[in-house]
Amino acid sequence: MLMEYVNGGELFSLLSNLGHLPNDHARIYAGEVTLAFEYLHDMHIVYRDLKPENLLIDSGGHMKITDFGFAKVVEHRTWTLCGTPEYLAPEIIQNKGHGKGADYWALGILIYEMLAGHSPFREYSAMGIYKKIIAGRVEYTRHFSAKVEDLISKLLKPDKAQRLGCLVAGVGGIKTHAWNEGMDFEKLLKREIQPPFVPAVKSLDDTSLYDSYPDSKEGIIKPIPQDKQVCFNGF
C-alpha cells in the first residue's frame, strides 16, 4: 500500500512542545477537521478515532487525518466499541449505538485539548475515564473564552440528539457558531488561509519532525500503550 508522506509531524508533537495552542491556531485546525468530517459524513463514513496523534501537518502547515482503521460506513447506527478512551462519546461507552455524532463529540474533546494541553476527562485507567465521561462534568481554565466554552459544551452534549452537528443545521451549526465568526470555510477548504504553523522541513522527504526508532526485521515499530486503543466485537 502506497500512501502520501506527510512530513510536518503530528499535532500531538506540536502540542507536546508548546503545551497548548492559542485560540486562533486551534480554530484553524478545528476548522480543517470540521471540513474533513463534513466530507466523510456526506459519504456516511464515521471516522471514530480522532486524536492529536492521528492529525498530521503537511509541509504547507495544513491538517491531514490519518489512520482510518476504525472508520466505517454507517447509515444509521453501529455498536462497535472502538477508539481512544479519552475521546469516546457516552453512547459508545454505554453501547447505545452511535453514528456521526460520535465524531462531533470527539471534535469537542480535541478543541478542549488543543486549548488546555490535556483532555477534559483524565484518569489513570480507562474505566476511570469512562466514569468521568458519563458524569459529563467539564472544567474550564481562565484562558478559555466564553465563545469556545459554549461551542465545546454544545459538542459535548451527552444526548447525541441535542449535540451540535446532529441538529437540523448539521455541520453548518458548527461552522456558523460564534467561535468561528469570521472564518471563511470556503477559503479554508481551498487552503487559502495561512496556517498557524509551517513546519521547517528542508524537502518533501525530510523526516526530521518524526521520532526515530531502531530498524528491525519487522520494520519501524512505535509501541502503543495497551490502554490507549480498544476495539471489541468486530465491525
N, C-alpha and C positions, 0 to 999 in steps of 0.2 A: 504494500500500500504506500503510495507516494503522496505526501501532503506538503502544503506550503510551510516554509520555515518562517516563523515569526520571531524575529531576533531582538526585540526590545525588552525582553524579560517578562516576569509575571507581575500583576498588580500586587500580589502577596509580597513580593520582594520590595516593591516601591513603598508599600505601607510599612513594612518592617524597618526600612531605612528612615522614613520620615516620621513614623509614629502615627500620624493621622493626616488627612488631606484637608486643604482649605475648602470652604463651601463651594466656590466656583469650579474648582477642579473636580470635586465629587459630582457636581451637577452635570458636567460634560460626560464623564464616564457613565453615570447612571442613565443619561440620555441615550448614549450609544447602545447600552444594554437594553433599554426600553425599545429601541428601534429593532434590535435583533429579535426580541421576544414578539414584537408585532409581526414580523416576517414569519417566524416559526409558527405562531399561533394561527395565522391565516391559513397555514397548511395543516392545522390540527396537530402540530408537534409540540409536546410538552417537554421542556429541557430537563428539569428536575435535578440539576447538580450545580447550581450557581454558587460560586465562592471565589475569593481572590486568586486562589491557585489555578483556577480554570479560565481566568481572564488574562490574555496575553496582550502585550503592547507591540505594535508593529514598528518598523523603522521610522514611520512618519508620526508616531505618537498616538495612533488610533487603536481602539479596543477591538479585540477579536475573541470570540468564545471558542473554547476547545473542549475536548473530551465529551463526546456525545454517547458515552457508554450507557447512560441511563435514559437517554431521550427515547420517546415513544409516541407513536401516532395514537391520539386519544380523541375519540369523537365526543364522548360524554364523561365517563369516569373510569378510573383504573384503581386497583387496590394494592399494587406492589409497594412494599416498604423499602425505599432506597433513597440514598442521598447522604449528605453530611449532617450529623446531629444538630449542630447549631443553626442550620438553615431549614430544617424540616418544618412544614406547616402543621398546625394542630390536627387537621383532618387526615394527614398521613400517619401521624403517631397513633391516633385513635382508630385507624382503619375504617374511616367513614367513606372512603372513596375520594379521589382527588382528580383534578384536571389542571387547566392553565392557571387557576387561582393559586396553586402551589408555587408557581414561578413568580407571581406578583408578591406573595408573602416573602419569598427569598430576596426579591429586589429591595423590599423594606429593610431586611436584615443587612444587605450589602451596603445600602446608603448609610445606615447607622454605623456599621463597621468602618467605612471609609472616613467618617467624620470623628468617630471616637477612638479608632485604633483597635477596637475589640468588639466582639458580638454582644448584643444586649442580653443574651442568655448564656451565662458562663457557669460551668460547674466542672468538677473533677471527673465525673462519669457521665456516660451517655444517658443513663436513667435519670440522673440529676438534672441534666439539660432538658430532657423531655418534660419533667415535672414543672420546670420554670416556664417552658413554652406553653404548657396547658394553663398554668396560672396566669400568664399573659401580662405580667407587670413589667413595664419598661421604664427605666430611669434615664433621664437626660441630663447631661452636664451643661454648664452655663454657656458654652460656645455653640450650642445648638440654637438656631434661630426658631422663632415661633412658626414660620412657614414650613421648615423642614420637619419639625416635630409633628405638625398637622399631617403632612404627607406620610411620614412613617407610621403614625397612628392609624391612618386610613388603609395603609397597605398591610398592617399587622392586625387587622380585624380577625378575631377568632372564627367568626361566622363568615365563611367564604362568600355567601350570598350578599354580604354587606361590604365586601372588600373592594377597594379601589382597583379598577381593571376588570372586575367582574360585573360591574353595574351596566346600565343601559348604554352609557357612553363608551364602554370598553376601554381600550388602552388610551383613548382620547382623554379620559378623565385624568390620567397621569400626566399626559403631555400638556394639558391646559391648567394644571394645578398651579397655585400661586408661587410655589418654589421654582417652577420652570418658567416664570414670567420673563419674557424677553428672549427665550431660547427659540431659535429658528430651526425646527426639526428638519425642514427640507434642506437647509444648508448643511446641517449636521449629517444627514444621510449622504449628501454628496461630498462629504469630507472637506467642506469649505470653511469650517470653523477651526481656528488654530487650537490644537490640543494643548493641554496644560504642561505636558512633559514630553519632550522629544528626546529619545534615547541617544546617547553619544556612541553610536556604532560606526565603525570605520568602513564597513562594507556589508552587503546583504547576507554574507555568510559569517559575520562576526558572531562569536559565541561568548564574548566576554561578560555578558549580562546574565548568564546562567551559571549555576554552580557546577564544578567539575566533579565527576565521580570516576573511580578507577574502572578500567576496562575489565571485562570478564568474558567467559565463553558465552554467557547469556546476553551480553551487551551491557549497556549502561543502565543501571538499576537505581532508582530512587525509592528507598523504603517508605511505605505508607503505614502510619500508625493504625493498629487494628481497630481502634475505637473511632476512627475518623470517617469510615465509609461502611455502610451496611446495605445489603440487598438480599431480601428473602423472598421465597415463594415464586421466583422466576417472573417472566413477563406475562 
